[in-house]
């Protein structure tokens, strides 16, 4: 299946300015996703979508062509990843290139395991799904999460009975890891989401796989985890 890889890297991060080009264990953060995409061997084309000349320069130094910068409407705080990728698919089609699948590789999740992506492709080979995403064990468990109501009152977020369960008795729960999105192009364009009804998950249960860098604290924890587990770009 022909796959387009999209690495979205907006320049206007407010909570952690310049994070996409900041040095993460020896390489700019975005370089981790670029190098992974190139090494995986599954993608016909890799596109870095950015509104920043600085980010574009780093991508070019990593061997990625940047034919255009992201237009202003798609560089706003309200633009979604689906909006960005659908725009790229349209541009690619105009240039005579079409794909079966599109992969989204967020730079803020720099550590990925190739085996998870091969497992994702196996789901498509078997049929019965339109999207595969990386998921990780949920901590804390949703049964132990509460609504924070007026006056500080707590109300169970899911089920009051869940608070009575021991941790070892809780049903399995996962959350979106942020490190892998793979979806049929036609479904993404029709549904405008990476989570269509026929979505399956691939479990990414190594601690550093579920990294999602959004704040300075996230950055510190991410570097510590990646270093501890011997990860490199």
C-alpha positions as CSV (number, residue, x, y, z in Angstrom):
1,X,0.0,0.0,0.0
2,X,1.4,3.4,-1.0
3,X,1.8,5.6,2.0
4,X,2.5,9.3,2.4
5,X,4.2,10.3,5.7
6,X,3.4,13.7,7.1
7,X,5.4,15.3,9.9
8,X,3.5,18.4,11.1
9,X,5.7,21.0,12.7
10,X,4.2,24.4,13.4
11,X,6.6,27.2,14.5
12,X,4.3,28.9,16.9
13,X,4.4,26.8,20.0
14,X,3.4,29.0,23.0
15,X,4.2,26.7,26.0
16,X,7.5,25.5,24.7
17,X,8.8,28.0,22.0
18,X,11.1,26.5,19.4
19,X,10.6,23.0,20.6
20,X,10.7,21.4,17.1
21,X,14.2,22.6,16.4
22,X,15.5,22.3,20.0
23,X,18.3,19.8,20.6
24,X,16.9,16.5,22.0
25,X,19.7,14.2,23.0
26,X,22.0,15.3,20.2
27,X,19.6,16.2,17.4
28,X,16.8,18.6,16.7
29,X,13.5,17.2,18.0
30,X,12.0,17.1,14.5
31,X,15.0,15.1,13.2
32,X,14.0,12.1,15.3
33,X,10.7,11.8,13.3
34,X,12.4,12.4,10.0
35,X,15.1,9.9,10.5
36,X,12.6,7.3,11.7
37,X,10.4,7.8,8.7
38,X,13.4,7.5,6.3
39,X,14.7,4.3,8.1
40,X,11.3,2.5,8.3
41,X,11.2,1.9,4.6
42,X,7.4,2.0,4.4
43,X,6.8,5.4,3.0
44,X,6.8,6.5,-0.7
45,X,7.2,10.1,0.3
46,X,7.8,12.2,3.4
47,X,6.4,15.7,3.8
48,X,7.2,18.1,6.6
49,X,4.4,20.6,6.9
50,X,5.6,23.8,8.6
51,X,5.0,27.6,8.5
52,X,8.6,28.2,9.8
53,X,11.6,28.8,7.7
54,X,13.8,27.7,10.6
55,X,12.0,24.3,10.8
56,X,12.1,24.0,7.0
57,X,15.9,24.6,7.1
58,X,16.4,21.7,9.6
59,X,14.2,19.5,7.5
60,X,16.2,20.3,4.4
61,X,19.4,19.5,6.2
62,X,17.9,16.1,7.0
63,X,17.3,15.5,3.2
64,X,13.6,16.5,3.1
65,X,12.4,18.7,0.3
66,X,10.1,21.6,1.4
67,X,8.4,22.9,-1.7
68,X,6.1,25.3,0.2
69,X,5.4,26.6,3.6
70,X,2.1,25.9,5.3
71,X,-0.5,28.6,4.6
72,X,-1.5,30.9,7.4
73,X,-5.1,29.4,7.9
74,X,-3.5,26.0,8.6
75,X,-0.9,27.5,10.9
76,X,-3.4,28.8,13.4
77,X,-4.3,27.4,16.9
78,X,-7.6,26.2,15.5
79,X,-6.3,24.2,12.5
80,X,-6.4,20.5,13.1
81,X,-3.9,17.8,12.0
82,X,-6.7,16.4,9.8
83,X,-7.0,19.8,8.1
84,X,-3.3,20.0,7.5
85,X,-3.0,16.5,6.1
86,X,-6.1,16.8,3.8
87,X,-4.6,19.9,2.3
88,X,-1.3,18.1,1.6
89,X,-3.2,15.2,0.0
90,X,-4.9,17.6,-2.3
91,X,-1.6,19.2,-3.2
92,X,0.0,15.8,-3.8
93,X,-3.0,14.9,-6.1
94,X,-2.5,18.0,-8.1
95,X,1.1,17.0,-8.7
96,X,0.0,13.6,-9.9
97,X,0.8,11.6,-6.7
98,X,-1.8,9.5,-4.9
99,X,-1.7,7.2,-1.9
100,X,-3.6,4.5,-0.2
101,X,-2.6,5.4,3.4
102,X,-1.3,8.5,5.2
103,X,0.9,8.3,8.3
104,X,1.1,11.2,10.8
105,X,4.3,11.4,12.8
106,X,4.1,14.1,15.4
107,X,7.6,15.4,16.3
108,X,6.5,15.7,20.0
109,X,6.5,11.9,20.2
110,X,10.1,11.3,19.2
111,X,10.6,7.7,20.2
112,X,9.1,5.0,18.0
113,X,9.6,1.3,17.6
114,X,9.6,0.0,14.0
115,X,7.8,-3.3,15.1
116,X,4.7,-1.3,16.1
117,X,4.4,0.1,12.5
118,X,4.9,-3.3,11.0
119,X,2.1,-4.5,13.2
120,X,-0.1,-1.6,12.1
121,X,0.4,-2.6,8.4
122,X,-0.5,-6.2,9.3
123,X,-3.9,-5.0,10.5
124,X,-4.5,-3.4,7.1
125,X,-3.3,-6.5,5.3
126,X,-5.8,-8.5,7.2
127,X,-8.6,-6.0,6.4
128,X,-11.4,-4.9,8.6
129,X,-10.0,-1.5,9.7
130,X,-9.6,2.0,8.3
131,X,-7.1,3.4,10.8
132,X,-4.5,2.2,13.3
133,X,-3.2,4.3,16.2
134,X,-0.6,3.7,18.9
135,X,-2.1,3.3,22.4
136,X,-0.4,3.0,25.8
137,X,-1.7,1.7,29.2
138,X,-3.8,4.4,30.8
139,X,-2.3,5.9,34.0
140,X,-4.3,6.8,36.0
141,X,-7.1,4.4,35.2
142,X,-10.3,6.2,34.1
143,X,-12.2,4.4,37.0
144,X,-10.0,6.4,39.4
145,X,-10.6,9.8,37.7
146,X,-13.2,12.3,38.9
147,X,-15.1,15.4,37.8
148,X,-13.9,18.4,39.7
149,X,-17.2,20.2,40.6
150,X,-18.2,23.4,42.3
151,X,-17.1,23.7,45.9
152,X,-14.4,21.0,45.4
153,X,-16.9,18.2,45.2
154,X,-15.7,15.0,43.5
155,X,-17.9,12.9,41.2
156,X,-16.7,9.7,39.5
157,X,-15.9,10.4,35.9
158,X,-16.9,6.9,34.7
159,X,-18.5,4.6,37.3
160,X,-18.7,5.0,41.1
161,X,-18.2,1.3,41.5
162,X,-14.8,1.6,39.9
163,X,-13.4,3.4,42.9
164,X,-13.9,0.3,45.0
165,X,-11.7,-1.9,42.7
166,X,-8.1,-2.7,43.5
167,X,-5.7,-1.7,40.8
168,X,-5.1,-5.3,39.9
169,X,-8.8,-5.8,39.3
170,X,-9.3,-2.9,37.0
171,X,-10.3,-3.7,33.4
172,X,-7.6,-2.9,30.7
173,X,-7.7,0.7,29.6
174,X,-5.5,2.6,27.1
175,X,-5.0,6.1,25.9
176,X,-3.7,7.6,22.7
177,X,0.1,7.4,22.8
178,X,0.6,10.1,20.1
179,X,3.4,8.2,18.4
180,X,1.5,6.6,15.5
181,X,-1.4,7.4,13.3
182,X,-2.0,5.4,10.1
183,X,-5.3,5.9,8.1
184,X,-6.8,5.3,4.7
185,X,-6.6,8.5,2.7
186,X,-10.1,8.1,1.4
187,X,-11.5,7.7,4.9
188,X,-9.6,10.6,6.3
189,X,-10.9,12.9,3.6
190,X,-14.4,11.7,4.1
191,X,-14.5,11.6,7.9
192,X,-11.9,14.3,8.6
193,X,-10.6,12.4,11.6
194,X,-7.8,10.0,12.4
195,X,-10.3,8.1,14.6
196,X,-13.0,6.7,12.2
197,X,-15.4,4.0,13.4
198,X,-13.2,1.1,12.3
199,X,-10.0,2.1,14.2
200,X,-7.8,-0.4,15.9
201,X,-4.9,0.1,18.3
202,X,-1.4,-1.1,18.6
203,X,-0.1,-1.4,22.1
204,X,3.0,0.7,22.7
205,X,3.8,-0.2,26.3
206,X,7.5,0.8,26.6
207,X,7.5,3.9,28.9
208,X,9.3,6.1,26.4
209,X,6.9,5.3,23.5
210,X,4.1,7.4,25.0
211,X,6.1,10.6,25.3
212,X,4.2,13.7,24.3
213,X,6.2,16.8,24.7
214,X,4.2,19.9,25.3
215,X,5.8,21.6,28.3
216,X,9.3,22.0,29.8
217,X,8.4,19.4,32.4
218,X,7.5,17.0,29.5
219,X,10.8,17.7,27.9
220,X,12.8,17.0,31.0
221,X,10.9,13.7,31.5
222,X,11.2,12.7,27.9
223,X,14.9,13.2,27.7
224,X,15.4,11.2,31.0
225,X,13.3,8.3,29.7
226,X,14.9,8.2,26.2
227,X,18.4,8.4,27.8
228,X,17.5,5.7,30.3
229,X,16.3,3.3,27.6
230,X,19.2,4.0,25.3
231,X,17.3,5.7,22.5
232,X,19.0,7.7,19.9
233,X,17.9,9.6,16.8
